């Protein structure tokens, strides 16, 4: 299969996955017991006309999946839903009056990116470097230490690590315990404001980076050990290359191949980490929004947040696959 | 040995089993161990809230004034119950999906794997939250959701295992005698897959325990049940941090870590047992490098490479194993030497040792490799690097992976040139690489292609081009044609012989094929059991073999001129390194072995210049 067709196939598959998530969302939130649109329609105090008006307003008078009656076939609840989602109309929040889901979710996404991106970058850089060194110096104290660290962070629930750092960080080092900025603070300059945000971001980022770091370190280490035991490394050694040159020119790139895939596969893990870290530090991101939406039964927001999380992961996954395609000349089939 | 026995013998595995066993005991004996019943409702006073640990309440009290220790003990029940039952559901689903997808394959299999892929990209905690929020947060629902979403890794693993097992003989035989699919799956495939699922099972359990505690912490636990995540949720959201009540936060967290760590240790141990991964690699530092201050004895001026009394050992479970013992031979300039013997006789090990490219765990405790007045066996690493490829180059066995798959062939040849001649530009090195590829019959225009675009024969030619890159004095070719089909074998061999003669370099050809040696070599060294059996010119050895092993090897060559003669193969096989016989290594298989051959090592008998053999028969004049 040619590489451009492969590319098209990957993108197509990502789109199909998004459609499946949308459909899943549609049915999941249609069986909800607490949907006020439906609940309102069933309210015995309402007159028949009002019920009918509500049904029309929420589109409940339409067939669920495909319109077999008069009108176009796509004039159904499902396709209306897909259409409005595609147009970016995610509905209105129950809990926050007069706020659209799109607005809430969009703001939260920005905050989440602020938290996730630095943590990811730090964790990937440090994890890849430490994993490489641990594998290279296999069996030494450094390696044993790295393995132990990986094992412990793996066994440590993210939220518990967050609680620990929050508890001791706020008591001993005076870090703030919640939020994005100091409430009621007045800033003399923009730098003050940025400083305050960084101060608030420090512990959440540290928590997140530590958890991710352990994961990446372990993956990188086993990937590097595997690559270093390949025949072509022996060839490179026989050619008279120094260990440093072998690692740079033959080890690193080859070991990065599985890492790229695994980072992509771990994005679900990233989302779950973000939900936990944001909950612990009351960071107003998508994860906290999701959890708050559950407790206030704000289903439109829950639905919107889940959709956005799923789409981000699918998108990031696609990007990783494209990077892989560029790194490895061998890939010619899915 | 049964797997649980081996698990117990695994150091960290045993620690994990003990940690888990302890948790299980605590969960079972909770009513006996807990000082109070945390489910009982009691009147509390304000002083009971977040009371610090004291003699009566070892871990203090929580936000509701309840004893933390008691909750902790009862919490083990929920965590383990959810962990094990959710894992059981996940394994059942994943196992079934994997078995069906792997065994049936086709559209059904593909469809199932597509579904699996879908669940892999959807963030699982978010999905768990959404579903639990909708269907209600009872313990049963939580178990169902964690189980129903946690099966994907199992499905992938089981599918790939089933795919391989499906092709095995016993499954095909069962199918041939008309066994139904279900019978084959249950009787033949499942028993093979189950042990491989063990490590995965443990991983799934630990993930389920983590998921449960995370959901509970977020506030989606069963409100009527005490679990560790729930305890953390209540304490954290009800002011334990500002109250400084570490006793309400740290014990439940550590309890989760304890169980997950225990499971992970067991899982890693099982993984070690069933899928031993390569632990060692080519870039480990040499541990037993000898240092030497004097220079080796110089050889005669016509000798390029002299291996003297070389000994190679490998780390074994019970001390070092001797792979090569007291091997000596010389390679004259421009000469071609065949190193022959069956597999496992130490031929490759000898030459890898000469280049100090032994696999990890290998060492050269004594002997020297003299090259141009230098002892390669003891040369410091940086000076050795200069000698590699410029003096001695190697064509490795099976070129499938000997070239880096993600770099072009020309680039890899150019790299060798630039390493040793840094003054040359990249373009110059690349031009030389093209010339070399042309020389080995590949064509200069293919220099930018990647190894996977080459056929097996072409890859081996590219390896030869690579070996020529720095004009080495000696080329070591290790079974250069084994992986190729017969026609290509002859072509590659001819190429190697031609080029060697053209460029006038010496060659050591490692092979088990005496016919090839007869065609392409001047001299032959026969090795058996890590020792030299005999050596001499091809002419001498082939017409008057001095060692019974050589005689038997020669009788095993098919002879075109005497097609009627039956081929003899030597019964038995070379000794394993951990079962080396005392005395002559060949004695157990030797048709002419005498009593002393089983006791004493025969000395090397010199029969002429660079002609010698090691056999007691040579001491009996009548026999020679």
HADDOCK unambig.tbl for C-alpha pairs under 7 A between the chains (distance, minus, plus):
assign (segid A and resid 17 and name CA) (segid B and resid 118 and name CA) 6.55 0.50 0.50
assign (segid A and resid 32 and name CA) (segid B and resid 134 and name CA) 6.20 0.50 0.50
assign (segid A and resid 136 and name CA) (segid B and resid 283 and name CA) 6.68 0.50 0.50
assign (segid A and resid 136 and name CA) (segid B and resid 284 and name CA) 6.75 0.50 0.50
assign (segid A and resid 137 and name CA) (segid B and resid 284 and name CA) 6.83 0.50 0.50
assign (segid A and resid 155 and name CA) (segid B and resid 257 and name CA) 5.37 0.50 0.50
assign (segid A and resid 155 and name CA) (segid B and resid 260 and name CA) 5.29 0.50 0.50
assign (segid A and resid 155 and name CA) (segid B and resid 261 and name CA) 5.20 0.50 0.50
assign (segid A and resid 156 and name CA) (segid B and resid 257 and name CA) 5.38 0.50 0.50
assign (segid A and resid 157 and name CA) (segid B and resid 210 and name CA) 6.59 0.50 0.50
assign (segid A and resid 160 and name CA) (segid B and resid 253 and name CA) 5.88 0.50 0.50
assign (segid A and resid 167 and name CA) (segid B and resid 241 and name CA) 5.87 0.50 0.50
assign (segid A and resid 225 and name CA) (segid B and resid 279 and name CA) 6.90 0.50 0.50
assign (segid A and resid 225 and name CA) (segid B and resid 280 and name CA) 6.97 0.50 0.50
assign (segid A and resid 225 and name CA) (segid B and resid 281 and name CA) 6.24 0.50 0.50
assign (segid A and resid 226 and name CA) (segid B and resid 278 and name CA) 6.58 0.50 0.50
assign (segid A and resid 228 and name CA) (segid B and resid 281 and name CA) 5.19 0.50 0.50
assign (segid A and resid 228 and name CA) (segid B and resid 282 and name CA) 5.84 0.50 0.50
assign (segid A and resid 228 and name CA) (segid B and resid 283 and name CA) 6.57 0.50 0.50
assign (segid A and resid 229 and name CA) (segid B and resid 280 and name CA) 6.81 0.50 0.50
assign (segid A and resid 229 and name CA) (segid B and resid 281 and name CA) 4.19 0.50 0.50
assign (segid A and resid 229 and name CA) (segid B and resid 282 and name CA) 5.48 0.50 0.50
assign (segid A and resid 231 and name CA) (segid B and resid 401 and name CA) 5.46 0.50 0.50
assign (segid A and resid 231 and name CA) (segid B and resid 402 and name CA) 4.84 0.50 0.50
assign (segid A and resid 232 and name CA) (segid B and resid 401 and name CA) 5.88 0.50 0.50
assign (segid A and resid 232 and name CA) (segid B and resid 402 and name CA) 4.24 0.50 0.50
assign (segid A and resid 232 and name CA) (segid B and resid 403 and name CA) 4.97 0.50 0.50
assign (segid A and resid 232 and name CA) (segid B and resid 404 and name CA) 5.30 0.50 0.50
assign (segid A and resid 233 and name CA) (segid B and resid 282 and name CA) 6.81 0.50 0.50
assign (segid A and resid 234 and name CA) (segid B and resid 282 and name CA) 6.25 0.50 0.50
assign (segid A and resid 235 and name CA) (segid B and resid 402 and name CA) 6.05 0.50 0.50
assign (segid A and resid 238 and name CA) (segid B and resid 357 and name CA) 6.97 0.50 0.50
assign (segid A and resid 238 and name CA) (segid B and resid 388 and name CA) 6.02 0.50 0.50
assign (segid A and resid 238 and name CA) (segid B and resid 389 and name CA) 6.61 0.50 0.50
assign (segid A and resid 239 and name CA) (segid B and resid 388 and name CA) 5.99 0.50 0.50
assign (segid A and resid 239 and name CA) (segid B and resid 389 and name CA) 5.15 0.50 0.50
assign (segid A and resid 239 and name CA) (segid B and resid 416 and name CA) 5.81 0.50 0.50
assign (segid A and resid 240 and name CA) (segid B and resid 385 and name CA) 4.46 0.50 0.50
assign (segid A and resid 240 and name CA) (segid B and resid 386 and name CA) 6.26 0.50 0.50
assign (segid A and resid 240 and name CA) (segid B and resid 388 and name CA) 5.08 0.50 0.50
assign (segid A and resid 240 and name CA) (segid B and resid 389 and name CA) 6.37 0.50 0.50
assign (segid A and resid 241 and name CA) (segid B and resid 385 and name CA) 6.85 0.50 0.50
assign (segid A and resid 241 and name CA) (segid B and resid 419 and name CA) 6.59 0.50 0.50
assign (segid A and resid 243 and name CA) (segid B and resid 283 and name CA) 6.75 0.50 0.50
assign (segid A and resid 265 and name CA) (segid B and resid 121 and name CA) 6.83 0.50 0.50
assign (segid A and resid 268 and name CA) (segid B and resid 121 and name CA) 6.59 0.50 0.50
assign (segid A and resid 268 and name CA) (segid B and resid 122 and name CA) 6.51 0.50 0.50
assign (segid A and resid 268 and name CA) (segid B and resid 123 and name CA) 4.05 0.50 0.50
assign (segid A and resid 268 and name CA) (segid B and resid 124 and name CA) 6.39 0.50 0.50
assign (segid A and resid 269 and name CA) (segid B and resid 123 and name CA) 6.97 0.50 0.50
assign (segid A and resid 271 and name CA) (segid B and resid 123 and name CA) 6.36 0.50 0.50
assign (segid A and resid 272 and name CA) (segid B and resid 123 and name CA) 6.98 0.50 0.50
assign (segid A and resid 272 and name CA) (segid B and resid 125 and name CA) 5.30 0.50 0.50
assign (segid A and resid 272 and name CA) (segid B and resid 126 and name CA) 6.77 0.50 0.50
assign (segid A and resid 291 and name CA) (segid B and resid 218 and name CA) 6.85 0.50 0.50
assign (segid A and resid 294 and name CA) (segid B and resid 133 and name CA) 6.12 0.50 0.50
assign (segid A and resid 306 and name CA) (segid B and resid 126 and name CA) 6.45 0.50 0.50
assign (segid A and resid 310 and name CA) (segid B and resid 122 and name CA) 5.59 0.50 0.50
assign (segid A and resid 310 and name CA) (segid B and resid 123 and name CA) 6.27 0.50 0.50
assign (segid A and resid 313 and name CA) (segid B and resid 121 and name CA) 6.58 0.50 0.50
assign (segid A and resid 314 and name CA) (segid B and resid 121 and name CA) 6.09 0.50 0.50
assign (segid A and resid 328 and name CA) (segid B and resid 406 and name CA) 5.90 0.50 0.50
assign (segid A and resid 329 and name CA) (segid B and resid 406 and name CA) 6.08 0.50 0.50
assign (segid A and resid 330 and name CA) (segid B and resid 452 and name CA) 6.84 0.50 0.50
